[in-house]
Amino acid sequence: MKKSGGSKMEKLLFNSTEAAKLLGVSINYLTRLVKDRELNGVLLPGRKQLRFTRHDIERFIQAHRVTFPEQVS
């Protein structure tokens, strides 16, 4: 883990449940995003458990951000 400002530790890896919650999607949809190569996952050695980096989650959010034009009155 990486230190960020003092003694507080910033979490760098998230399990599927945590990543789905951060993205506001179901675990099934999260799995589909990985299978469709829209979101990178890290497969832990010797396990069948996916982890997601903070960087990949933030990059996914940024890539799918929607901006709405200002209303003209």
N, CA and C atoms as an extended XYZ file, in Angstrom:
219
Properties=species:S:1:pos:R:3:atomname:S:1:resname:S:1:resid:I:1 pbc="F F F"
N         0.827       -1.185        0.000 N   MET     1
C         0.000        0.000        0.000 CA  MET     1
C         0.869        1.245        0.000 C   MET     1
N         0.285        2.288       -0.466 N   LYS     2
C         1.011        3.539       -0.634 CA  LYS     2
C         0.599        4.532        0.443 C   LYS     2
N         1.570        5.199        1.027 N   LYS     3
C         1.259        6.227        2.017 CA  LYS     3
C         0.840        7.493        1.299 C   LYS     3
N        -0.166        8.153        1.856 N   SER     4
C        -0.587        9.424        1.276 CA  SER     4
C        -0.872       10.398        2.409 C   SER     4
N         0.047       11.290        2.650 N   GLY     5
C        -0.139       12.307        3.664 CA  GLY     5
C        -0.211       11.778        5.078 C   GLY     5
N         0.892       11.620        5.714 N   GLY     6
C         0.916       11.194        7.101 CA  GLY     6
C         0.835        9.689        7.242 C   GLY     6
N         0.070        9.245        8.245 N   SER     7
C         0.007        7.821        8.540 CA  SER     7
C        -1.140        7.107        7.829 C   SER     7
N        -1.959        7.828        7.099 N   LYS     8
C        -3.099        7.231        6.410 CA  LYS     8
C        -2.624        6.443        5.192 C   LYS     8
N        -3.120        5.206        5.024 N   MET     9
C        -2.750        4.366        3.888 CA  MET     9
C        -3.861        4.418        2.845 C   MET     9
N        -3.465        4.553        1.593 N   GLU    10
C        -4.418        4.584        0.490 CA  GLU    10
C        -4.498        3.191       -0.116 C   GLU    10
N        -5.695        2.660       -0.236 N   LYS    11
C        -5.888        1.329       -0.784 CA  LYS    11
C        -5.631        1.346       -2.290 C   LYS    11
N        -4.824        0.402       -2.762 N   LEU    12
C        -4.478        0.358       -4.184 CA  LEU    12
C        -5.176       -0.760       -4.941 C   LEU    12
N        -5.536       -1.857       -4.262 N   LEU    13
C        -6.220       -2.976       -4.903 CA  LEU    13
C        -7.587       -3.188       -4.264 C   LEU    13
N        -8.573       -3.469       -5.120 N   PHE    14
C        -9.937       -3.679       -4.657 CA  PHE    14
C       -10.439       -5.028       -5.148 C   PHE    14
N       -11.198       -5.729       -4.312 N   ASN    15
C       -11.784       -6.984       -4.767 CA  ASN    15
C       -13.003       -6.672       -5.639 C   ASN    15
N       -13.634       -7.708       -6.176 N   SER    16
C       -14.757       -7.512       -7.103 CA  SER    16
C       -15.925       -6.774       -6.457 C   SER    16
N       -16.230       -7.111       -5.229 N   THR    17
C       -17.337       -6.458       -4.537 CA  THR    17
C       -17.068       -4.969       -4.358 C   THR    17
N       -15.860       -4.634       -3.932 N   GLU    18
C       -15.489       -3.234       -3.719 CA  GLU    18
C       -15.476       -2.453       -5.036 C   GLU    18
N       -14.899       -3.067       -6.085 N   ALA    19
C       -14.816       -2.397       -7.385 CA  ALA    19
C       -16.213       -2.158       -7.959 C   ALA    19
N       -17.092       -3.159       -7.848 N   ALA    20
C       -18.463       -3.010       -8.345 CA  ALA    20
C       -19.175       -1.886       -7.609 C   ALA    20
N       -18.967       -1.807       -6.304 N   LYS    21
C       -19.602       -0.750       -5.521 CA  LYS    21
C       -19.082        0.632       -5.934 C   LYS    21
N       -17.762        0.743       -6.137 N   LEU    22
C       -17.186        2.016       -6.565 CA  LEU    22
C       -17.733        2.458       -7.920 C   LEU    22
N       -17.954        1.496       -8.810 N   LEU    23
C       -18.441        1.807      -10.152 CA  LEU    23
C       -19.959        1.877      -10.229 C   LEU    23
N       -20.641        1.422       -9.186 N   GLY    24
C       -22.098        1.444       -9.189 CA  GLY    24
C       -22.708        0.412      -10.112 C   GLY    24
N       -22.051       -0.751      -10.221 N   VAL    25
C       -22.534       -1.818      -11.092 CA  VAL    25
C       -22.607       -3.122      -10.302 C   VAL    25
N       -23.237       -4.128      -10.887 N   SER    26
C       -23.301       -5.442      -10.248 CA  SER    26
C       -21.989       -6.189      -10.479 C   SER    26
N       -21.763       -7.220       -9.683 N   ILE    27
C       -20.558       -8.046       -9.863 CA  ILE    27
C       -20.622       -8.759      -11.216 C   ILE    27
N       -21.811       -9.180      -11.636 N   ASN    28
C       -21.948       -9.833      -12.945 CA  ASN    28
C       -21.541       -8.887      -14.075 C   ASN    28
N       -21.974       -7.630      -13.982 N   TYR    29
C       -21.615       -6.650      -15.011 CA  TYR    29
C       -20.122       -6.353      -14.964 C   TYR    29
N       -19.556       -6.275      -13.772 N   LEU    30
C       -18.118       -6.057      -13.620 CA  LEU    30
C       -17.338       -7.178      -14.307 C   LEU    30
N       -17.780       -8.408      -14.096 N   THR    31
C       -17.140       -9.564      -14.736 CA  THR    31
C       -17.240       -9.461      -16.255 C   THR    31
N       -18.384       -9.010      -16.741 N   ARG    32
C       -18.548       -8.836      -18.191 CA  ARG    32
C       -17.608       -7.762      -18.733 C   ARG    32
N       -17.415       -6.678      -17.975 N   LEU    33
C       -16.489       -5.630      -18.398 CA  LEU    33
C       -15.075       -6.191      -18.547 C   LEU    33
N       -14.686       -7.078      -17.642 N   VAL    34
C       -13.352       -7.693      -17.716 CA  VAL    34
C       -13.276       -8.622      -18.928 C   VAL    34
N       -14.291       -9.462      -19.109 N   LYS    35
C       -14.299      -10.390      -20.246 CA  LYS    35
C       -14.294       -9.649      -21.579 C   LYS    35
N       -14.978       -8.505      -21.635 N   ASP    36
C       -15.026       -7.691      -22.859 CA  ASP    36
C       -13.810       -6.776      -22.999 C   ASP    36
N       -12.871       -6.886      -22.065 N   ARG    37
C       -11.628       -6.109      -22.056 CA  ARG    37
C       -11.862       -4.598      -21.970 C   ARG    37
N       -12.942       -4.220      -21.289 N   GLU    38
C       -13.214       -2.798      -21.069 CA  GLU    38
C       -12.613       -2.326      -19.751 C   GLU    38
N       -12.331       -3.278      -18.862 N   LEU    39
C       -11.745       -2.980      -17.562 CA  LEU    39
C       -10.704       -4.039      -17.261 C   LEU    39
N        -9.515       -3.601      -16.870 N   ASN    40
C        -8.445       -4.539      -16.530 CA  ASN    40
C        -8.638       -5.087      -15.134 C   ASN    40
N        -8.366       -6.375      -14.983 N   GLY    41
C        -8.379       -7.016      -13.680 CA  GLY    41
C        -7.052       -7.713      -13.465 C   GLY    41
N        -6.669       -7.878      -12.219 N   VAL    42
C        -5.429       -8.571      -11.856 CA  VAL    42
C        -5.825       -9.901      -11.240 C   VAL    42
N        -5.380      -10.993      -11.843 N   LEU    43
C        -5.665      -12.325      -11.312 CA  LEU    43
C        -4.553      -12.692      -10.341 C   LEU    43
N        -4.913      -12.929       -9.098 N   LEU    44
C        -3.910      -13.248       -8.088 CA  LEU    44
C        -3.317      -14.626       -8.352 C   LEU    44
N        -1.996      -14.766       -8.222 N   PRO    45
C        -1.339      -16.057       -8.473 CA  PRO    45
C        -1.888      -17.148       -7.545 C   PRO    45
N        -2.183      -18.314       -8.132 N   GLY    46
C        -2.644      -19.448       -7.351 CA  GLY    46
C        -4.096      -19.355       -6.902 C   GLY    46
N        -4.792      -18.315       -7.329 N   ARG    47
C        -6.195      -18.136       -6.947 CA  ARG    47
C        -6.998      -17.748       -8.179 C   ARG    47
N        -8.279      -17.859       -8.052 N   LYS    48
C        -9.150      -17.415       -9.144 CA  LYS    48
C        -9.905      -16.177       -8.697 C   LYS    48
N        -9.205      -15.298       -8.007 N   GLN    49
C        -9.819      -14.082       -7.505 CA  GLN    49
C        -9.245      -12.876       -8.240 C   GLN    49
N       -10.149      -12.046       -8.757 N   LEU    50
C        -9.727      -10.834       -9.448 CA  LEU    50
C        -9.565       -9.694       -8.463 C   LEU    50
N        -8.598       -8.849       -8.755 N   ARG    51
C        -8.426       -7.599       -8.022 CA  ARG    51
C        -8.342       -6.490       -9.066 C   ARG    51
N        -8.696       -5.294       -8.646 N   PHE    52
C        -8.728       -4.152       -9.547 CA  PHE    52
C        -7.905       -3.035       -8.937 C   PHE    52
N        -7.041       -2.428       -9.748 N   THR    53
C        -6.217       -1.346       -9.234 CA  THR    53
C        -7.019       -0.055       -9.203 C   THR    53
N        -6.659        0.807       -8.293 N   ARG    54
C        -7.296        2.124       -8.215 CA  ARG    54
C        -7.141        2.850       -9.552 C   ARG    54
N        -5.953        2.738      -10.151 N   HIS    55
C        -5.684        3.404      -11.421 CA  HIS    55
C        -6.650        2.931      -12.513 C   HIS    55
N        -6.851        1.615      -12.628 N   ASP    56
C        -7.740        1.086      -13.669 CA  ASP    56
C        -9.193        1.493      -13.439 C   ASP    56
N        -9.626        1.525      -12.180 N   ILE    57
C       -10.993        1.954      -11.873 CA  ILE    57
C       -11.165        3.421      -12.235 C   ILE    57
N       -10.208        4.249      -11.850 N   GLU    58
C       -10.294        5.683      -12.156 CA  GLU    58
C       -10.236        5.935      -13.661 C   GLU    58
N        -9.404        5.173      -14.361 N   ARG    59
C        -9.300        5.323      -15.818 CA  ARG    59
C       -10.620        4.930      -16.495 C   ARG    59
N       -11.251        3.865      -16.019 N   PHE    60
C       -12.539        3.442      -16.568 CA  PHE    60
C       -13.594        4.525      -16.360 C   PHE    60
N       -13.635        5.080      -15.157 N   ILE    61
C       -14.600        6.143      -14.861 CA  ILE    61
C       -14.363        7.340      -15.773 C   ILE    61
N       -13.113        7.733      -15.938 N   GLN    62
C       -12.785        8.884      -16.783 CA  GLN    62
C       -13.173        8.626      -18.242 C   GLN    62
N       -12.931        7.420      -18.720 N   ALA    63
C       -13.231        7.088      -20.116 CA  ALA    63
C       -14.729        7.054      -20.394 C   ALA    63
N       -15.536        6.825      -19.362 N   HIS    64
C       -16.976        6.703      -19.553 CA  HIS    64
C       -17.753        7.875      -18.967 C   HIS    64
N       -17.030        8.936      -18.676 N   ARG    65
C       -17.668       10.138      -18.128 CA  ARG    65
C       -18.504       10.802      -19.225 C   ARG    65
N       -19.683       11.213      -18.865 N   VAL    66
C       -20.580       11.884      -19.807 CA  VAL    66
C       -20.721       13.338      -19.371 C   VAL    66
N       -20.567       14.233      -20.331 N   THR    67
C       -20.783       15.644      -20.031 CA  THR    67
C       -22.013       16.095      -20.806 C   THR    67
N       -22.819       16.893      -20.171 N   PHE    68
C       -24.027       17.395      -20.792 CA  PHE    68
C       -23.816       18.833      -21.203 C   PHE    68
N       -24.288       19.206      -22.397 N   PRO    69
C       -24.153       20.606      -22.823 CA  PRO    69
C       -25.000       21.510      -21.930 C   PRO    69
N       -24.563       22.720      -21.803 N   GLU    70
C       -25.317       23.690      -21.008 CA  GLU    70
C       -26.626       23.989      -21.710 C   GLU    70
N       -27.653       24.217      -20.902 N   GLN    71
C       -28.957       24.560      -21.480 CA  GLN    71
C       -28.914       25.994      -21.991 C   GLN    71
N       -29.496       26.174      -23.145 N   VAL    72
C       -29.588       27.526      -23.722 CA  VAL    72
C       -30.972       28.065      -23.383 C   VAL    72
N       -31.022       29.255      -22.766 N   SER    73
C       -32.331       29.805      -22.408 CA  SER    73
C       -32.769       30.879      -23.362 C   SER    73
